[in-house]
Amino acid sequence: MTERIELTAPLGRWQGERGTYHLVTITGAEAEALQAHEAMHRLEFGARRGFGSVKVTARIGETEWPTSVFPQKQRSEWVLLVSKKVMRSEDLAEGDPVELTLEPL
């Protein structure tokens, strides 16, 4: 089940004990598509990936990389962490709108 997910969302920031993380929060129909992909994977393989994550190929601008998205406790939101390398490459800062493409694997 490969479905391309495209969305625009603001680049957020979360301050944790070990440092600052930048992320995109995925909600709505896009989050539902990720939830469906995770459920199909679980049915097909009989197990969940770590933390219920979904492996994806992410793309912002010209930068593409393999990563995972992670569900939040309420399961209606997913989070994609965005590295400093990607932020520098695409000249992004907190609050910037991010045009994101995800391809679940």
Secondary structure, DSSP 8 states (H G I E B T S, - for coil): ----EEEEEEEEEEEETTEEEEEEEE-HHHHHHHHHHHHHHHHHHSS--GGG-EEEEEEETTEEEEEEEEE-TTSS-EEEEE-HHHHHHTT--TT-EEEEEEEE-
